[in-house]
Amino acid sequence: MVNKAQIQGIIRLKVWITLAVAVPVSIVWGWQAGFASVMGGTVAILGSLIYVRAAYQLPYGPPEVLMKLHYLGEALKMAFTLVVFAAIFVFHRKVVWPALFFGYIAAASAFWFGLLIKFKDKK
């Protein structure tokens, strides 16, 4: 069974981490670095939304089908991430690369923090 509260909680955590990282990065390295950090976090957030959309199409089903959906979701997320980073490399030459990758890694780490947190349904 799909725990929607846990999925939504992890996505919200990614958003909060992205914003929490962007503020100090902006203060220390300037607004361009802060914007790059937000772009990196956004790539991680959108990749997770693509994964969730693909992997959780069925709430129940044979294990083989559910596993294939998770593989599909992961493949789509990876392809999306690679295409977006390639587009940023090509079209946004003045981006602050360390800040971009720092924002991405920080937002992606929300998954691991999410394993430690029990998100509850709001009723």
Residue frames as qw, qx, qy, qz and C-alpha x, y, z in Angstrom:
[[0.000, 0.889, 0.458, 0.000, 0.00, 0.00, 0.00],
 [0.394, 0.494, -0.010, 0.775, 1.21, 3.47, -0.85],
 [0.373, -0.647, -0.414, 0.520, 1.81, 5.79, 2.10],
 [0.300, 0.771, 0.262, 0.497, 0.92, 9.13, 0.52],
 [0.368, -0.930, 0.005, -0.006, 1.72, 11.07, 3.68],
 [0.717, -0.418, 0.315, 0.459, 5.30, 9.76, 3.61],
 [0.566, 0.377, 0.413, 0.606, 5.74, 10.63, -0.08],
 [0.035, 0.898, 0.228, 0.375, 4.28, 14.11, 0.33],
 [0.557, -0.811, 0.065, 0.169, 6.36, 14.65, 3.45],
 [0.709, -0.181, 0.338, 0.592, 9.58, 13.83, 1.63],
 [0.376, 0.605, 0.366, 0.599, 8.69, 16.15, -1.26],
 [0.229, -0.945, -0.131, -0.195, 7.89, 18.95, 1.22],
 [0.695, -0.596, 0.175, 0.362, 11.17, 18.25, 3.01],
 [0.640, 0.200, 0.346, 0.656, 13.01, 18.63, -0.31],
 [0.115, 0.829, 0.261, 0.481, 11.38, 22.01, -0.83],
 [0.477, -0.879, 0.002, -0.007, 12.29, 23.17, 2.68],
 [0.754, -0.335, 0.259, 0.502, 15.87, 21.96, 2.36],
 [0.510, 0.489, 0.328, 0.627, 16.20, 23.71, -1.00],
 [0.083, -0.904, -0.140, -0.394, 15.04, 26.99, 0.51],
 [0.659, -0.735, 0.085, 0.134, 17.11, 26.51, 3.67],
 [0.745, -0.098, 0.284, 0.596, 20.25, 25.97, 1.59],
 [0.387, 0.663, 0.312, 0.559, 19.54, 28.81, -0.86],
 [0.244, -0.957, -0.101, -0.118, 19.40, 31.51, 1.83],
 [0.586, -0.680, 0.271, 0.347, 22.89, 31.01, 3.32],
 [0.667, 0.163, 0.444, 0.576, 24.37, 30.34, -0.13],
 [0.219, 0.835, 0.299, 0.406, 22.90, 33.66, -1.32],
 [0.374, -0.926, 0.044, 0.038, 24.26, 35.50, 1.71],
 [0.674, -0.483, 0.384, 0.406, 27.76, 34.03, 1.43],
 [0.498, -0.032, 0.598, 0.627, 28.28, 33.84, -2.36],
 [0.167, 0.246, -0.222, -0.929, 25.66, 36.20, -3.80],
 [0.671, 0.295, 0.295, -0.613, 22.29, 35.95, -5.47],
 [0.610, 0.447, -0.549, -0.356, 23.61, 34.12, -8.57],
 [0.193, 0.215, -0.938, 0.193, 24.87, 31.28, -6.39],
 [0.392, 0.132, 0.653, -0.635, 21.59, 31.28, -4.44],
 [0.694, 0.399, -0.078, -0.594, 19.63, 31.06, -7.69],
 [0.488, 0.382, -0.772, -0.140, 21.87, 28.22, -8.89],
 [0.082, -0.099, 0.897, -0.423, 21.25, 26.42, -5.61],
 [0.585, 0.283, 0.394, -0.650, 17.49, 26.78, -6.09],
 [0.652, 0.444, -0.426, -0.443, 17.84, 25.46, -9.65],
 [0.276, 0.285, -0.913, 0.093, 19.70, 22.40, -8.38],
 [0.281, 0.079, 0.774, -0.562, 17.09, 21.78, -5.69],
 [0.641, 0.371, 0.071, -0.668, 14.31, 22.18, -8.25],
 [0.527, 0.366, -0.715, -0.277, 15.89, 19.52, -10.46],
 [0.085, 0.085, -0.944, 0.307, 15.85, 17.12, -7.50],
 [0.423, 0.239, 0.531, -0.695, 12.25, 17.99, -6.59],
 [0.658, 0.412, -0.194, -0.600, 10.93, 17.63, -10.14],
 [0.393, 0.312, -0.859, -0.101, 12.85, 14.37, -10.59],
 [0.117, 0.034, 0.882, -0.455, 11.19, 13.01, -7.45],
 [0.560, 0.343, 0.275, -0.703, 7.75, 14.04, -8.70],
 [0.601, 0.402, -0.543, -0.427, 8.41, 12.23, -11.98],
 [0.194, 0.187, -0.949, 0.162, 9.51, 9.14, -10.04],
 [0.321, 0.160, 0.702, -0.616, 6.41, 9.20, -7.84],
 [0.620, 0.392, -0.039, -0.679, 4.10, 9.64, -10.82],
 [0.590, 0.364, -0.667, -0.272, 5.62, 6.67, -12.65],
 [0.206, 0.196, -0.920, 0.270, 6.35, 4.31, -9.75],
 [0.199, 0.194, 0.762, -0.586, 3.05, 4.61, -7.88],
 [0.401, 0.010, -0.479, -0.781, 0.61, 4.17, -10.75],
 [0.708, -0.260, -0.598, -0.270, -0.83, 1.07, -9.07],
 [0.445, -0.619, 0.413, -0.499, -1.51, 0.89, -5.33],
 [0.741, -0.205, 0.625, -0.132, -1.64, -2.93, -5.48],
 [0.748, 0.535, -0.293, -0.262, -0.49, -5.51, -7.95],
 [0.971, 0.008, -0.088, 0.223, 1.86, -8.38, -8.63],
 [0.541, -0.698, 0.181, 0.432, 5.34, -7.74, -7.22],
 [0.598, 0.088, 0.463, 0.648, 6.94, -8.02, -10.68],
 [0.187, 0.769, 0.411, 0.453, 4.72, -5.25, -12.05],
 [0.346, -0.932, -0.088, 0.061, 5.27, -2.99, -9.04],
 [0.642, -0.456, 0.298, 0.540, 9.04, -3.50, -9.26],
 [0.492, 0.361, 0.472, 0.636, 9.03, -2.68, -13.00],
 [0.014, -0.915, -0.302, -0.267, 7.15, 0.53, -12.24],
 [0.496, -0.816, 0.102, 0.280, 9.80, 1.51, -9.70],
 [0.630, -0.117, 0.433, 0.634, 12.55, 0.78, -12.22],
 [0.300, 0.663, 0.461, 0.508, 10.67, 2.85, -14.80],
 [0.235, -0.957, -0.170, -0.030, 10.29, 5.72, -12.32],
 [0.591, -0.614, 0.253, 0.458, 13.98, 5.65, -11.47],
 [0.565, 0.170, 0.495, 0.638, 14.98, 5.54, -15.14],
 [0.139, 0.823, 0.390, 0.389, 12.72, 8.49, -15.96],
 [0.397, -0.904, -0.025, 0.160, 14.07, 10.45, -12.99],
 [0.628, -0.377, 0.366, 0.574, 17.68, 9.82, -14.03],
 [0.448, 0.426, 0.506, 0.601, 16.98, 10.70, -17.68],
 [0.054, -0.935, -0.295, -0.191, 15.20, 13.89, -16.63],
 [0.510, -0.786, 0.111, 0.330, 18.07, 14.88, -14.34],
 [0.612, -0.128, 0.448, 0.639, 20.70, 14.28, -17.02],
 [0.312, 0.628, 0.487, 0.520, 18.73, 16.18, -19.68],
 [0.183, -0.961, -0.196, -0.070, 18.11, 19.17, -17.40],
 [0.556, -0.655, 0.236, 0.453, 21.72, 19.36, -16.24],
 [0.556, 0.143, 0.502, 0.647, 22.86, 19.12, -19.87],
 [0.145, 0.815, 0.412, 0.380, 20.46, 21.93, -20.80],
 [0.367, -0.915, -0.019, 0.165, 21.79, 24.06, -17.96],
 [0.638, -0.331, 0.372, 0.588, 25.37, 23.36, -19.10],
 [0.434, 0.365, 0.529, 0.631, 24.52, 24.43, -22.66],
 [0.026, 0.768, 0.418, 0.485, 22.15, 27.35, -22.11],
 [0.393, -0.908, -0.029, -0.139, 23.22, 28.88, -18.81],
 [0.733, 0.367, -0.332, 0.467, 26.98, 29.21, -19.04],
 [0.069, 0.564, -0.385, 0.727, 27.34, 31.65, -16.12],
 [0.785, -0.511, -0.210, -0.278, 25.72, 29.41, -13.54],
 [0.186, -0.653, 0.661, -0.320, 27.64, 28.86, -10.31],
 [0.710, 0.116, -0.672, -0.176, 28.30, 25.13, -10.66],
 [0.254, 0.065, -0.830, 0.492, 29.28, 24.32, -7.06],
 [0.358, 0.065, 0.408, -0.838, 26.10, 25.99, -5.80],
 [0.700, 0.135, -0.358, -0.603, 23.99, 24.18, -8.41],
 [0.645, 0.074, -0.760, 0.023, 25.31, 20.77, -7.40],
 [0.068, 0.057, -0.707, 0.702, 25.20, 21.65, -3.70],
 [0.532, 0.048, 0.157, -0.831, 21.51, 22.55, -4.02],
 [0.754, 0.119, -0.519, -0.385, 20.82, 19.31, -5.90],
 [0.497, 0.095, -0.810, 0.295, 22.66, 17.12, -3.40],
 [0.138, -0.054, 0.567, -0.810, 21.07, 18.87, -0.43],
 [0.672, 0.064, -0.004, -0.738, 17.55, 18.39, -1.82],
 [0.737, 0.150, -0.630, -0.192, 18.28, 14.79, -2.82],
 [0.228, 0.172, -0.818, 0.500, 19.42, 14.06, 0.73],
 [0.533, -0.164, 0.223, -0.799, 15.84, 14.67, 1.91],
 [0.826, 0.004, -0.478, -0.299, 15.04, 11.10, 0.93],
 [0.581, 0.084, -0.704, 0.399, 17.51, 9.77, 3.50],
 [0.106, -0.121, 0.485, -0.860, 16.27, 12.16, 6.18],
 [0.661, -0.087, -0.166, -0.727, 12.73, 11.14, 5.25],
 [0.706, -0.020, -0.708, -0.014, 13.53, 7.56, 6.18],
 [0.311, -0.020, -0.675, 0.668, 14.14, 8.74, 9.74],
 [0.277, 0.051, 0.247, -0.927, 10.94, 10.80, 9.97],
 [0.108, 0.404, 0.908, 0.016, 7.43, 9.38, 10.30],
 [0.209, -0.032, -0.173, -0.962, 5.11, 11.70, 8.36],
 [0.209, 0.354, 0.845, -0.342, 1.48, 11.39, 9.45],
 [0.032, 0.529, 0.646, 0.550, -1.74, 11.93, 7.51],
 [0.131, 0.027, 0.278, -0.951, -3.56, 15.15, 8.33],
 [0.141, -0.433, -0.867, -0.203, -7.13, 14.19, 9.16]]
